[in-house]
Amino acid sequence: MTPVPAEAAKNTKSVTVSRGAFKVPGFLAGAVESGMRYSGRLDLALIFAQDPAGCAASGVFTRNSFCAAPVELCRERLEKRRAKAILANAGIANACTGREGKIRAVEMARIASDALGCPADSVLVSSTGVIGMQVDIGPVARCMPGLVQSLRPDGWQDAARAIMTTDTVEKMASARIELDAGLSVTIAGIAKGAGMIAPDMATLLVFACTDAAVSPEVLDYWTRAGADSSFNCITVDGDTSTNDSLIVLASGAAGNTPITDTGGSESRAFGRALASVLRDLALQLVMDGEGATVLVEIEVSGAADRESARQVAFTVANSPLVKTAFFGQDANWGRIVAAAGRSGVKLIPERVGLFFEDLCVFENGAPVLGEEVEQKASQIFKQKEIHVRLDLGLGDGAFTAWTCDFSLDYVKINASYRS
């Protein structure tokens, strides 16, 4: 993953992000019940670009060596940076399925392209669910006419529900910004993911669309920047999936002068808005982590450089001992300090400060003692959202990661995932 550009790393609070229903001019979405693995629920989703020529497209995918067949297919088809549709199924991941898995991914796309009347190689495919199972083409073919009929401008919530596996709620986010020419553009997306979340770009699928006219090169630039400042900053359990996929499509239906320069003001505004939407979706994934009861922000500052700060932040965020302490509402600062100390980053203990919200609990190599400190820390750990800050006292490097707790339900969910 390329480093996040400075423009995308800036504060994005000026962009208002909504989690309600949305429409994106130039796109239709829909979903049906295929019964491929689940029964009585939506599990097959379709996103369709209305322009006969398709739209600009970009994607960021897992770096797991055992990437799924749909990931391989999308990587190949996105080399031309254009697409017409995305077909996604839930329940079966089509990962570690060999040559037959690739054949079936291609066949899924062909079935959709025939029904939509577009070139087969313009259809992207995503899958999520159990690893090692082959997708069943029969239900896809049988349900495709109904899936195409389900397409509508406001079909995004159905699509968001259809890609869920162990998620408890659908994830949606949208924003509208005004470009310098006075034109308004929409950026919106849906996501799924609750477990096996530790992106290296989580089982994570994200589909974002915009009506902005953006060149494929600029879209790819901001997609990668947005992924790096959102999904590459979260972890639920430290496991990187075989199927992680972020796909962003741009229809150009807003009618703005195409954005072709990454350095222009309109381009930077677009990049900030896309990053804001992706960040909101990323936080929704963590908040809905399998069995999660609390959202935790781990901010590391004062590091020698950004990569060192990132290494410390993720070591803390992925620590089972730290995560179980959050579940038990135990303000055990020692687990956090110990995790930072084993991160592989050279630290000077006497310079490290640890804060829960604004409460300092550790400094100068020793705890901040006192009954009042312990009581305040305990109260903070009863919150549903907790901010932890580690100041390493070594430089200007900083990184923020988001994680959740490990609960009893996490073990229960993953102990019987295939049953």
C-alpha positions in Angstrom: 0.0 0.0 0.0 1.3 3.4 -0.9 1.7 5.9 2.0 -1.3 8.1 2.5 -0.8 11.5 0.9 -0.7 14.5 3.2 -4.0 15.8 1.7 -5.9 12.7 2.8 -4.4 12.6 6.2 -5.8 16.0 7.1 -8.8 16.3 9.5 -12.0 15.4 7.6 -14.5 16.6 10.2 -15.6 19.4 7.8 -17.2 16.7 5.6 -20.6 15.7 7.0 -21.2 11.9 6.6 -24.7 10.4 6.9 -25.5 6.8 7.7 -29.0 6.9 6.3 -30.4 5.9 3.0 -28.9 7.4 -0.2 -28.9 7.4 -3.9 -25.9 8.0 -6.3 -26.8 9.4 -9.7 -25.7 7.0 -12.4 -26.0 3.9 -10.3 -28.6 1.3 -9.4 -28.4 -1.4 -6.7 -30.5 -4.4 -5.7 -30.4 -7.8 -4.0 -32.3 -11.1 -3.8 -32.4 -14.3 -1.8 -30.5 -17.0 -3.7 -30.5 -19.6 -1.0 -26.9 -20.5 -2.0 -26.0 -21.0 1.7 -28.4 -18.9 3.8 -32.2 -19.3 3.8 -34.8 -16.6 4.3 -32.4 -13.6 3.8 -30.9 -11.5 1.0 -27.5 -12.9 0.0 -26.8 -11.8 -3.6 -26.2 -8.2 -4.5 -25.7 -6.3 -7.7 -24.5 -2.7 -8.4 -24.9 -1.4 -11.9 -23.6 1.6 -13.7 -26.2 3.0 -16.0 -23.9 4.7 -18.6 -23.6 2.3 -21.5 -19.9 2.9 -21.5 -19.5 1.9 -17.9 -17.6 4.0 -15.4 -14.1 4.7 -14.0 -13.2 2.0 -11.5 -10.5 1.4 -8.9 -9.9 -1.4 -6.4 -7.7 -2.2 -3.4 -7.5 -5.9 -2.3 -6.1 -8.2 0.3 -2.4 -9.0 0.3 -3.1 -12.5 1.8 -1.2 -15.0 -0.4 -4.3 -17.2 -0.4 -6.4 -14.5 -2.1 -9.9 -15.6 -3.3 -10.7 -16.3 -6.9 -13.0 -13.2 -7.1 -10.0 -11.1 -5.9 -7.8 -12.5 -8.7 -10.5 -11.8 -11.2 -11.1 -8.2 -10.1 -7.4 -7.4 -10.1 -7.2 -8.6 -13.7 -10.3 -6.7 -14.9 -9.4 -3.5 -13.1 -6.2 -3.2 -15.0 -8.3 -1.3 -17.6 -9.7 0.9 -14.8 -13.3 0.7 -16.0 -16.3 -1.4 -15.0 -20.0 -1.8 -15.5 -21.2 -3.8 -12.5 -20.3 -5.5 -9.3 -21.9 -8.9 -8.4 -21.4 -10.0 -4.7 -22.5 -13.1 -2.8 -22.5 -13.8 0.9 -22.0 -17.2 2.6 -19.4 -18.7 0.4 -16.0 -17.0 0.0 -14.8 -18.9 -3.1 -11.3 -18.8 -1.5 -8.7 -21.6 -1.7 -10.9 -23.3 -4.3 -8.2 -23.8 -7.0 -8.8 -23.5 -10.8 -12.5 -24.5 -10.4 -13.0 -21.5 -8.1 -11.7 -19.1 -10.8 -13.9 -20.8 -13.4 -17.0 -20.2 -11.2 -16.1 -16.6 -10.6 -15.9 -16.0 -14.3 -19.2 -17.8 -14.8 -20.9 -15.6 -12.2 -19.8 -12.6 -14.1 -20.9 -14.0 -17.4 -24.4 -14.8 -16.1 -24.7 -11.2 -14.9 -23.3 -9.7 -18.1 -25.7 -11.7 -20.2 -28.7 -10.4 -18.1 -27.4 -6.9 -18.1 -26.4 -6.8 -21.8 -22.8 -5.7 -21.2 -19.4 -7.2 -21.8 -18.5 -10.1 -19.5 -15.2 -8.5 -18.6 -16.9 -5.4 -17.4 -18.5 -7.2 -14.4 -16.6 -7.5 -11.2 -17.3 -10.3 -8.7 -16.9 -10.3 -4.9 -17.6 -13.2 -2.4 -17.6 -13.5 1.3 -18.2 -16.4 3.7 -16.7 -19.8 4.4 -13.3 -20.4 3.0 -12.8 -23.6 0.9 -16.4 -23.9 -0.4 -17.2 -23.5 -4.2 -19.9 -21.1 -5.0 -23.0 -22.7 -6.4 -23.7 -21.3 -9.9 -27.2 -22.8 -10.1 -28.8 -20.3 -7.7 -26.9 -17.4 -9.3 -28.3 -18.3 -12.7 -31.8 -19.0 -11.4 -32.0 -15.7 -9.5 -30.3 -13.4 -12.0 -33.5 -12.2 -13.8 -35.0 -11.2 -10.4 -31.8 -9.6 -9.3 -31.7 -7.4 -12.4 -35.4 -6.5 -11.9 -34.6 -5.5 -8.3 -32.2 -2.8 -9.4 -33.3 0.7 -8.4 -31.7 4.0 -7.4 -32.5 3.4 -3.7 -31.6 -0.2 -3.5 -28.4 0.3 -1.5 -29.8 -0.9 1.8 -30.8 -4.2 0.3 -27.4 -4.6 -1.2 -25.8 -3.8 2.1 -27.9 -6.4 3.9 -27.1 -9.0 1.2 -23.4 -8.9 1.7 -23.5 -9.5 5.5 -22.3 -12.6 7.1 -21.8 -12.4 10.9 -22.5 -8.6 10.8 -25.5 -7.6 13.0 -26.3 -4.4 11.0 -25.8 -3.1 7.5 -23.1 -0.5 7.0 -23.9 2.6 4.9 -22.3 6.0 4.6 -22.7 9.0 2.3 -21.6 12.6 1.8 -22.3 15.4 -0.5 -19.8 18.1 -1.3 -19.8 21.2 -3.5 -17.1 21.6 -6.0 -15.6 25.0 -7.0 -18.0 25.2 -9.9 -21.0 25.1 -7.6 -21.9 21.6 -8.6 -22.8 19.1 -5.9 -21.5 15.6 -6.0 -22.3 12.5 -4.0 -19.9 9.9 -2.5 -21.5 6.9 -0.8 -20.7 3.3 0.0 -21.7 0.1 1.7 -19.5 -2.3 3.6 -19.6 -5.6 5.4 -17.2 -7.1 7.9 -17.2 -8.2 11.6 -14.5 -10.8 12.0 -11.2 -11.6 10.3 -10.6 -7.9 10.2 -7.0 -6.6 10.0 -6.7 -5.1 6.5 -3.4 -5.1 4.7 -4.4 -3.0 1.7 -10.6 -7.4 6.8 -13.5 -10.7 5.7 -14.2 -7.2 4.4 -16.1 -6.0 1.3 -16.6 -2.3 0.6 -18.3 -0.8 -2.5 -18.3 2.9 -2.9 -19.7 5.0 -5.8 -19.7 8.6 -6.8 -21.4 10.7 -9.5 -18.3 12.9 -9.8 -16.4 12.9 -13.1 -13.0 11.7 -12.1 -10.2 10.3 -14.3 -9.4 6.7 -13.6 -5.9 7.7 -12.5 -7.1 10.3 -10.0 -9.8 7.9 -8.7 -7.2 5.2 -8.1 -4.9 7.7 -6.3 -7.6 8.7 -3.8 -9.0 5.2 -3.4 -5.6 4.0 -2.2 -5.1 7.1 -0.1 -8.6 6.6 1.4 -8.0 2.9 2.1 -4.7 3.7 3.9 -6.3 6.3 6.2 -9.4 4.2 7.0 -9.4 0.4 6.5 -5.7 0.1 7.0 -6.1 1.7 10.5 -8.6 -0.8 11.9 -8.4 -4.2 13.5 -10.9 -6.5 15.1 -8.9 -9.7 15.6 -5.6 -9.3 13.8 -6.5 -11.7 10.9 -6.3 -10.5 7.3 -8.9 -12.1 5.2 -8.5 -13.9 1.8 -11.3 -11.8 0.3 -10.7 -8.2 1.4 -11.9 -5.9 -1.4 -12.5 -2.2 -1.7 -14.0 -1.2 -5.1 -14.8 2.5 -6.0 -16.7 3.5 -9.1 -17.3 6.9 -10.5 -20.1 7.6 -13.0 -19.5 11.2 -13.9 -23.2 11.8 -13.9 -22.8 15.0 -11.8 -21.6 16.8 -15.0 -18.6 18.5 -13.4 -15.4 19.1 -15.5 -13.5 15.8 -15.1 -11.0 15.9 -12.3 -7.7 14.9 -13.8 -5.1 16.4 -11.5 -4.5 15.0 -8.0 -3.1 18.3 -6.8 -6.0 20.6 -7.7 -8.4 22.0 -5.1 -11.4 20.1 -6.4 -9.4 16.9 -6.5 -8.3 17.4 -2.8 -11.9 18.1 -1.8 -13.0 14.9 -3.5 -10.2 13.0 -1.8 -11.1 14.3 1.6 -14.8 13.4 1.1 -14.0 9.9 -0.1 -11.6 9.4 2.8 -14.4 10.6 5.2 -16.9 8.1 3.8 -14.4 5.3 3.9 -13.3 6.2 7.5 -16.9 6.2 8.7 -17.5 2.8 7.1 -14.3 1.5 8.7 -15.4 2.6 12.2 -18.8 1.0 11.6 -17.0 -2.3 10.9 -15.1 -2.1 14.2 -18.2 -1.1 16.2 -20.0 -4.2 14.8 -17.0 -6.5 15.4 -17.9 -10.0 16.3 -19.1 -9.8 19.9 -17.8 -6.3 20.3 -19.1 -4.1 23.1 -16.8 -1.1 22.9 -15.0 0.9 20.2 -11.4 1.8 21.2 -9.2 4.5 19.6 -5.5 3.9 20.0 -3.6 7.1 19.3 0.2 6.9 19.3 2.1 10.2 19.2 5.7 11.2 19.8 7.1 8.4 17.7 10.3 8.6 15.7 8.3 8.2 12.5 4.8 7.2 11.3 5.7 3.6 10.7 7.0 3.2 14.3 3.8 4.8 15.6 1.8 2.4 13.5 3.7 -0.6 14.7 3.1 0.3 18.4 -0.6 1.2 17.8 -1.4 -2.2 16.1 0.6 -4.2 18.7 -1.6 -2.6 21.4 -4.8 -2.8 19.3 -4.3 -6.6 18.5 -3.2 -7.7 22.0 -5.7 -10.2 23.3 -4.9 -9.2 26.9 -5.6 -5.6 26.1 -8.8 -6.4 24.3 -10.1 -8.6 27.1 -9.3 -5.9 29.6 -11.6 -3.6 27.7 -14.3 -6.2 27.7 -14.0 -6.6 31.5 -13.9 -2.8 32.0 -10.6 -3.2 33.7 -8.4 -0.1 33.3 -5.3 -2.3 33.3 -2.7 0.2 32.0 0.1 -2.4 32.5 -1.2 -4.5 29.6 -1.1 -1.5 27.3 2.4 -0.5 28.3 3.6 -4.1 28.1 2.2 -4.4 24.6 3.9 -1.2 23.5 7.2 -2.5 24.9 7.1 -5.7 22.9 6.2 -3.9 19.6 9.7 -4.1 18.3 10.0 -0.3 18.4 12.8 0.9 20.6 11.3 2.9 23.4 12.6 4.9 26.4 10.2 4.0 29.3 10.9 7.2 31.2 9.6 9.3 28.2 6.4 7.4 27.7 3.1 8.8 28.8 -0.2 6.9 28.8 -3.6 8.6 28.8 -7.2 7.3 29.1 -9.1 10.2 27.5 -7.4 13.1 29.2 -6.5 11.2 32.3 -2.7 10.4 32.7 -2.2 7.0 34.2 1.5 6.4 33.4 4.4 8.8 33.1 8.2 9.0 33.7 8.4 5.2 33.7 5.9 4.7 36.5 2.2 4.7 37.2 0.3 7.8 38.4 -0.9 6.6 41.7 -4.0 7.6 43.7 -7.5 6.4 44.4 -9.0 9.2 42.4 -7.0 8.2 39.3 -8.1 4.6 39.6 -11.7 5.6 40.0 -11.7 7.9 37.0 -10.0 5.3 34.9 -12.6 2.7 35.9 -15.4 5.1 34.9 -13.8 5.7 31.5 -13.6 2.0 30.9 -17.4 1.8 31.3 -17.9 3.9 28.2 -18.9 2.5 24.8 -16.2 4.5 23.1 -12.7 4.9 24.7 -9.8 7.1 23.6 -6.3 5.8 24.6 -3.2 7.9 23.8 0.4 6.8 24.1 3.0 9.6 23.9 6.3 8.0 23.2 8.3 11.2 23.6 10.7 10.5 20.8 9.7 12.6 17.8 6.8 13.8 15.6 5.5 10.5 14.2 1.9 9.7 14.9 -0.7 7.1 14.0 -4.2 6.2 15.1 -5.7 2.7 15.0 -9.3 1.7 15.9 -10.1 -1.6 17.5 -12.7 -3.3 19.8 -12.8 -5.6 22.7 -12.7 -9.4 22.8 -15.9 -10.7 24.4 -17.2 -14.2 25.2 -19.4 -13.9 22.1 -16.4 -13.5 19.8 -15.2 -17.0 20.9 -18.7 -18.5 20.5 -19.2 -17.0 17.0 -15.9 -18.2 15.7 -15.9 -21.6 17.4 -18.9 -22.6 15.3 -18.6 -20.4 12.2 -19.1 -23.3 9.7 -22.1 -24.9 11.5 
